Amino acid sequence: MATITRVRRAFYVQRGSMKKIRRELQVSRNTVRRILRSDETDFSCGRAHQPMPRIGPWQDPPVLLPAANAGRPSRERLTLIRIFEDLCALGCEGGQDAIRRFAAPGSQSLGGRGLCAAFF
């Protein structure tokens, strides 16, 4: 929203050209054009639901359950890489980032530590 305000102020109040605004604010030409031609005050394009077509059938095995993993001693807990390797061995076609995306929210609920805690 701050960018929208700065672009409109630079164009209407300071009488700057689109090219000058683009250069000073370091935004794309299309962004400046979209801001000036619309009356919207906020641009957002977020997904409400993250589709998981390849990992969908593999969400139920006990390998991915963070509660089962959290109950284990720290030396026996599975890392996300190990979970990914186990699922690939079972036949899952999803990528490592898809496994991380699915398993990470559960690991954050473990007291904010995640699967590997760092000590300073």
N, C-alpha and C positions, 0 to 999 in steps of 0.2 A: 504494500500500500504506500510505503514511503517513496518508492520509485515512481509510482503513478503521480503522486503529488509533485515530485520534483520535475517530472517531464511536463506536466500541465503548467506549472509555474514558469518554467523556462520558455515555454512556447507562447503562452497568453500574456504573461506579465512582462517578461524580459524580452519578448519578441525575437527569440532565437530560431534559427532554421532547424529543420529536422536533422540535417547533417551535423550541425554544431552540437545539438543536444545529444545525438548518438555518440559523438566523439567524447564529449565531456562526461557523460554519465556512464559510458561504456556499456550500452545496451544495444541490441540489434535494431536495425532499421524497421523491421517488421513489428517489433515490440513498441517502438515509438509510434508507428502508424496505428497500431491497434489501440493504444491508449488514447490517442487524440481523436480517433473516429468513433469511439464508444463512450457511453456514459457510465460504464461500470466502475466501481471503486475497488474491486478486488478480483484478481484473476487467480483461479486455482483449478488445477486439474489433478485430482487425486482419485485413486481407485478405492472404492468402498470395500471391495472383496478381492483378495489376492487369489487368482486361480492357481491350482496345483494339479494339473492334469496328469503329470507323470508320477508324482509322488502320492497321489490320491489313494490308490489301493494299498500302499505300504505304510499308511499312517497308524494302523492298528497293531502291528506286532509289538511285543513287549520291549524290543530293542530300542524303540523311539520314545518310550514312556519316561519322561524326566523323573517321575516319582520313583520308579524302580531303580533308576540310575542314582538318584540322590540317596537312597537308602543304603547303598554300598559304601564300604570304606573308601577313603580318598585314593588309595592305590589301585583299587579295582574299578573305579568309575571309568566309563567309556568316554573318550573324547569325541568330538564331532567328526573328526577324520575317521576314527575307528567305526563309528556308526555308519558313515558313508561307505566304507569298505565292506562292512557286513551286508548292507543292503544291496550293494552291487553284486556280491556273491550270491544273494538270493534271487537276483534277476531284475532289480529295479533299474530303470533307464534314466532316472532323474540325475541332474548334475549335483556337484558338491554344494553349490550355492543354494539350490533348492532345499537340500537337507539342512543346511545351516539356518535358512529362513524359517523352516518349520520347527527345528529343535531349539533355536535361540530363545524364543519367548518363555519356554518352560524353564530353561536354565537360569533366566533372570529372576524367576520367582523363588529361587533357592537362597534368598537372602541377599541378592544383588551380587553374588560372587561369580556366577557363571560356572562353566565346567572347569576352568582353570583359574585358580585364585592367585593373585600376585601379592607378595608380601614385601613391604619396604622397611 
